[in-house]
Amino acid sequence: MPTRALFRSDAYQRSCSAVITRVTPAGIEVDQTVFYPLGGGQAGDSGVLRTEDGIAIRLADARKSKAEGATPDDVVHVPAPGFEDQVAGLRPGQPVLLEIDWERRFRHMRFHTATHLLCAIVGELVDGCSITADYARLDFAMTEPLVREAVESSLQGLVAAAHPVRSRWISDEELLANPQLVKSMSVKPPIGFGQVRLLEVDSVDLQPCGGTHVKNTAEIGAITVTRIEKKSARTRRVTLAFPAPAEVSLAAQS
Ligand SMILES: [Zn+2]
């Protein structure tokens, strides 16, 4: 039984009950989870696992399971160092509560949605992507230079325009018939499950994506393009950051 990926239908769900299905050297697997596993450039979630008898195990990361017989949806919750004894006491069939570090995840969601806006602004294929709590980085396959100020002001404009964000499912066949929907060279669309999840930023961007996003671009809030680099002769790298709270209040005063 694959892990039910609750973050896919509701990225805002912060906790869930679950039943342990397997404990391996890599970590803990359960029947359903709110933890997004590292993938598609987006970092995995961290958080806490709690048992009914009050044991709390810190979870440092979530990954796609590589255990024998794992399906592509299986998630392994990686315990933080120092919790080996508590993990050794866990058993399949045991009910637990899972909670993600919400502040960290919400930053992933805001950055991830901002990278979709960047795709629309730049309009070139993506050849690399990294989304963390501290920055987001997108590599575009292009040789023309990009002007930082222009990209930043377009990005801030799309955030301020408060575009709704939604997901829907299409069949593998529909995606194969519409190859222009695929805008990434580095992350392959998840074909082979019968259905593909499309992420739509209303009237801005539409592409297959399995990550977590905010419901409206306004939730991205204050965001800056910190640098644009020529990563290689054929690649331009754009890095995004959230200004520190002090910088936001200074900008509001000026
Ligand atoms: Zn996405």
Residues whose N, C-alpha, C, O or C-beta is under 5 A from the ligand:
A	BS01	ZN	H112 L199 C209 G211
